[in-house]
Amino acid sequence: KGRKLLPVKLFDKMPLSSNLYEQIKLRIFKILGQLSADMSHSVHKINTDDITSWDTVQHLKFYVPSTDIKPAIYFDRFLPRVIHLSLNSPNR
């Protein structure tokens, strides 16, 4: 009685209006989301030299907290390298 249970909302219930294609797509996303980072090489093989940016507008703005000014840093250029290092670095 003293234990509080946190409500967990699972994605098992599909809305009635979604079609079969959407249900299959969501199931595939769930399966891919459950894979660990070590298995990511099995899912896709991409040559990093062939990757191009689809959008030239920078969206990921971060204001660096400072006492006198608030400079803005855009993470759009750094994010692919950070993700690459986080997935392929031996020391995490």
Residue frames as a rotation matrix with the C-alpha (Angstrom) as fourth column:
LYS 1
0.566 0.824 0.000 0.00
0.824 -0.566 0.000 0.00
0.000 0.000 -1.000 0.00
GLY 2
0.517 -0.422 -0.745 2.89
0.161 -0.807 0.569 2.36
-0.841 -0.414 -0.349 0.66
ARG 3
-0.552 -0.755 0.355 4.38
0.451 0.088 0.888 1.78
-0.701 0.650 0.292 -2.78
LYS 4
0.312 0.619 -0.721 3.41
-0.384 -0.612 -0.692 4.11
-0.869 0.493 0.047 -5.56
LEU 5
-0.079 -0.267 0.960 3.29
0.740 0.630 0.236 2.66
-0.668 0.729 0.148 -9.03
LEU 6
-0.497 -0.153 -0.854 4.16
-0.358 -0.861 0.362 4.94
-0.790 0.486 0.373 -11.89
PRO 7
0.619 0.750 0.236 1.81
-0.048 0.335 -0.941 4.70
-0.784 0.571 0.244 -14.83
VAL 8
-0.612 -0.789 0.057 3.51
-0.071 0.126 0.989 3.32
-0.788 0.601 -0.133 -17.91
LYS 9
0.508 0.760 -0.405 1.97
-0.485 -0.137 -0.864 4.07
-0.712 0.635 0.299 -21.25
LEU 10
-0.408 -0.608 0.681 2.86
0.226 0.656 0.720 1.44
-0.885 0.448 -0.130 -23.82
PHE 11
-0.438 0.173 -0.882 2.52
-0.790 -0.543 0.286 1.85
-0.429 0.822 0.374 -27.54
ASP 12
-0.908 0.083 0.412 0.83
0.183 0.960 0.211 -1.53
-0.378 0.267 -0.887 -27.96
LYS 13
0.064 0.997 0.049 -2.59
0.611 0.000 -0.792 0.00
-0.789 0.080 -0.609 -28.47
MET 14
-0.871 -0.309 0.382 -2.97
0.484 -0.409 0.774 1.27
-0.083 0.859 0.506 -32.01
PRO 15
-0.516 0.734 -0.442 -5.54
-0.445 -0.671 -0.593 3.92
-0.732 -0.110 0.673 -32.83
LEU 16
0.057 0.657 0.752 -8.49
0.404 0.673 -0.619 2.65
-0.913 0.339 -0.227 -34.81
SER 17
0.823 0.341 -0.453 -8.03
-0.198 -0.576 -0.793 5.20
-0.532 0.743 -0.407 -37.59
SER 18
-0.104 -0.938 -0.331 -4.50
-0.806 -0.116 0.580 4.07
-0.582 0.327 -0.744 -38.52
ASN 19
0.723 0.348 -0.596 -4.11
-0.670 0.562 -0.485 1.77
0.166 0.750 0.640 -41.47
LEU 20
0.943 -0.322 0.080 -2.05
0.297 0.926 0.232 -1.40
-0.149 -0.195 0.969 -41.79
TYR 21
0.381 -0.839 0.388 0.95
0.480 -0.179 -0.859 0.43
0.790 0.514 0.334 -43.28
GLU 22
0.194 -0.267 0.944 1.20
-0.621 -0.779 -0.092 2.74
0.760 -0.568 -0.317 -40.26
GLN 23
0.855 0.154 0.495 0.92
-0.497 0.517 0.697 -0.21
-0.149 -0.842 0.518 -37.85
ILE 24
0.785 -0.615 0.072 3.72
0.606 0.739 -0.296 -2.08
0.128 0.276 0.953 -39.62
LYS 25
0.211 -0.718 0.663 5.88
0.150 -0.647 -0.748 1.05
0.966 0.257 -0.029 -39.70
LEU 26
0.421 -0.005 0.907 5.42
-0.804 -0.465 0.371 1.61
0.420 -0.885 -0.200 -35.95
ARG 27
0.965 -0.076 0.249 6.29
-0.060 0.867 0.494 -2.02
-0.254 -0.492 0.833 -35.20
ILE 28
0.526 -0.825 0.207 9.48
0.664 0.247 -0.706 -1.74
0.531 0.509 0.678 -37.26
PHE 29
0.156 -0.448 0.880 10.40
-0.325 -0.865 -0.383 1.47
0.933 -0.226 -0.280 -35.41
LYS 30
0.745 0.158 0.648 9.85
-0.666 0.139 0.733 -0.29
0.026 -0.978 0.209 -32.08
ILE 31
0.894 -0.438 0.095 12.09
0.435 0.899 0.051 -3.18
-0.108 -0.004 0.994 -33.09
LEU 32
0.263 -0.832 0.488 14.82
0.528 -0.299 -0.794 -0.86
0.807 0.467 0.361 -34.35
GLY 33
0.333 -0.082 0.940 14.54
-0.574 -0.808 0.133 1.25
0.748 -0.583 -0.316 -31.20
GLN 34
0.916 0.053 0.398 15.16
-0.366 0.514 0.775 -1.79
-0.164 -0.856 0.490 -29.03
LEU 35
0.670 -0.741 -0.046 18.45
0.568 0.551 -0.611 -2.62
0.478 0.383 0.790 -30.77
SER 36
0.560 -0.564 -0.607 21.58
0.456 -0.402 0.794 -1.58
-0.691 -0.722 0.032 -28.97
ALA 37
0.660 -0.378 -0.650 24.15
-0.611 -0.773 -0.170 0.75
-0.438 0.509 -0.741 -30.49
ASP 38
-0.385 -0.849 0.363 26.42
-0.452 0.516 0.728 -2.24
-0.805 0.116 -0.582 -31.11
MET 39
-0.207 0.405 0.891 23.86
0.629 0.752 -0.196 -3.66
-0.749 0.520 -0.410 -33.54
SER 40
0.456 0.466 -0.758 23.49
-0.174 -0.789 -0.590 -0.45
-0.873 0.401 -0.279 -35.55
HIS 41
-0.482 -0.695 -0.533 26.04
-0.703 -0.056 0.709 -1.63
-0.522 0.717 -0.462 -38.12
SER 42
-0.795 0.243 0.555 23.73
0.377 0.915 0.140 -4.55
-0.474 0.321 -0.820 -38.94
VAL 43
0.194 0.972 -0.131 20.80
0.530 -0.216 -0.820 -2.29
-0.825 0.090 -0.557 -39.73
HIS 44
0.985 0.145 -0.090 22.47
0.018 -0.613 -0.790 0.12
-0.170 0.776 -0.607 -42.11
LYS 45
0.036 -0.985 0.167 25.69
0.831 0.122 0.543 0.45
-0.555 0.120 0.823 -44.02
ILE 46
0.955 0.291 0.061 26.42
0.285 -0.841 -0.459 4.04
-0.083 0.456 -0.886 -44.98
ASN 47
-0.068 -0.962 0.264 29.53
0.955 -0.139 -0.263 5.50
0.290 0.234 0.928 -46.49
THR 48
0.305 0.228 -0.925 30.04
0.710 -0.701 0.062 8.69
-0.634 -0.676 -0.376 -44.47
ASP 49
-0.752 -0.607 -0.255 31.67
0.263 -0.632 0.728 10.41
-0.604 0.481 0.636 -47.45
ASP 50
-0.752 0.509 0.418 28.38
0.492 0.011 0.871 10.25
0.439 0.860 -0.258 -49.38
ILE 51
-0.003 0.793 -0.610 26.24
0.980 -0.118 -0.158 11.90
-0.197 -0.598 -0.777 -46.70
THR 52
-0.734 -0.150 0.662 24.93
0.355 -0.916 0.186 15.35
0.579 0.371 0.726 -47.57
SER 53
-0.800 0.454 -0.391 22.84
0.210 -0.398 -0.893 17.81
-0.561 -0.797 0.223 -45.63
TRP 54
-0.290 0.793 0.536 19.22
0.945 0.149 0.290 18.17
0.150 0.590 -0.793 -46.67
ASP 55
0.787 0.616 0.032 18.67
0.582 -0.759 0.292 21.46
0.204 -0.211 -0.956 -44.92
THR 56
-0.182 -0.905 0.384 21.03
0.636 -0.406 -0.656 24.42
0.750 0.125 0.649 -44.94
VAL 57
0.272 0.347 0.898 19.17
-0.436 -0.787 0.436 26.33
0.858 -0.510 -0.063 -42.22
GLN 58
-0.752 -0.571 -0.330 20.65
0.077 0.421 -0.904 25.90
0.655 -0.705 -0.273 -38.76
HIS 59
0.240 0.970 0.052 18.00
-0.117 -0.024 0.993 24.85
0.964 -0.244 0.108 -36.23
LEU 60
0.546 -0.035 -0.837 19.77
0.718 0.535 0.445 23.61
0.433 -0.844 0.317 -33.09
LYS 61
0.061 -0.464 0.884 20.59
-0.145 -0.880 -0.452 26.85
0.988 -0.101 -0.121 -31.28
PHE 62
0.424 -0.017 -0.906 22.06
0.853 0.343 0.393 26.83
0.304 -0.939 0.160 -27.77
TYR 63
0.613 -0.205 0.764 22.66
-0.252 -0.966 -0.057 29.98
0.749 -0.157 -0.643 -25.74
VAL 64
-0.153 -0.764 -0.626 25.84
0.620 0.420 -0.663 29.67
0.770 -0.489 0.409 -23.70
PRO 65
0.839 0.490 -0.234 25.14
0.477 -0.460 0.749 30.94
0.259 -0.740 -0.620 -20.18
SER 66
-0.354 -0.929 0.110 27.44
0.769 -0.356 -0.531 33.79
0.532 -0.104 0.840 -19.31
THR 67
-0.190 0.265 -0.945 27.32
0.836 -0.461 -0.297 36.72
-0.514 -0.847 -0.134 -16.93
ASP 68
-0.427 -0.051 -0.903 27.60
-0.090 -0.991 0.099 39.52
-0.900 0.123 0.418 -19.46
ILE 69
-0.365 0.314 -0.877 26.60
-0.928 -0.198 0.315 38.12
-0.075 0.929 0.364 -22.87
LYS 70
0.200 0.462 0.864 24.62
-0.238 0.878 -0.414 35.18
-0.950 -0.122 0.286 -24.22
PRO 71
-0.510 -0.405 -0.759 26.40
-0.822 -0.032 0.569 33.91
-0.255 0.914 -0.316 -27.32
ALA 72
0.616 0.759 0.210 24.47
-0.593 0.623 -0.510 31.46
-0.518 0.190 0.834 -29.46
ILE 73
-0.659 -0.752 0.026 26.10
-0.591 0.539 0.600 28.27
-0.465 0.380 -0.800 -30.68
TYR 74
0.443 0.759 -0.477 24.49
-0.896 0.360 -0.259 26.21
-0.025 0.542 0.840 -33.41
PHE 75
-0.111 -0.452 0.885 24.97
-0.514 0.788 0.338 22.46
-0.851 -0.417 -0.320 -32.96
ASP 76
0.831 0.549 -0.087 23.97
-0.351 0.397 -0.848 21.54
-0.431 0.735 0.523 -36.52
ARG 77
0.477 -0.726 -0.495 27.55
-0.670 0.064 -0.740 21.32
0.569 0.685 -0.456 -37.76
PHE 78
-0.466 -0.748 0.473 28.85
-0.867 0.279 -0.412 19.49
0.176 -0.602 -0.779 -34.66
LEU 79
0.240 0.691 0.681 26.05
-0.839 0.501 -0.212 16.98
-0.488 -0.521 0.700 -34.12
PRO 80
0.861 0.075 -0.504 27.02
-0.369 0.773 -0.515 14.43
0.351 0.629 0.693 -36.83
ARG 81
-0.106 -0.976 -0.192 30.57
-0.336 0.217 -0.917 14.25
0.936 -0.033 -0.351 -35.48
VAL 82
-0.446 0.010 0.895 29.36
-0.895 -0.008 -0.446 13.96
0.002 -1.000 0.012 -31.87
ILE 83
0.632 0.733 0.250 27.04
-0.708 0.678 -0.197 11.11
-0.314 -0.053 0.948 -32.84
HIS 84
0.633 -0.481 -0.607 29.81
-0.262 0.605 -0.752 9.40
0.729 0.635 0.257 -34.79
LEU 85
-0.449 -0.855 0.259 32.18
-0.527 0.019 -0.850 9.65
0.721 -0.518 -0.459 -31.82
SER 86
-0.193 0.432 0.881 29.54
-0.947 0.154 -0.283 8.44
-0.258 -0.889 0.379 -29.37
LEU 87
0.831 0.555 -0.032 28.76
-0.538 0.789 -0.295 5.36
-0.139 0.262 0.955 -31.46
ASN 88
0.771 -0.548 -0.324 32.32
0.098 0.605 -0.790 4.44
0.629 0.578 0.520 -32.44
SER 89
0.088 -0.770 0.632 34.43
-0.792 -0.439 -0.425 5.52
0.604 -0.463 -0.648 -29.47
PRO 90
-0.141 -0.177 -0.974 35.95
0.255 0.944 -0.209 2.68
0.957 -0.278 -0.088 -27.41
ASN 91
-0.818 -0.134 -0.559 35.80
0.574 -0.145 -0.806 4.79
0.027 -0.980 0.196 -24.20
ARG 92
-0.133 0.858 0.497 32.24
0.373 -0.421 0.827 5.88
0.918 0.296 -0.264 -23.56
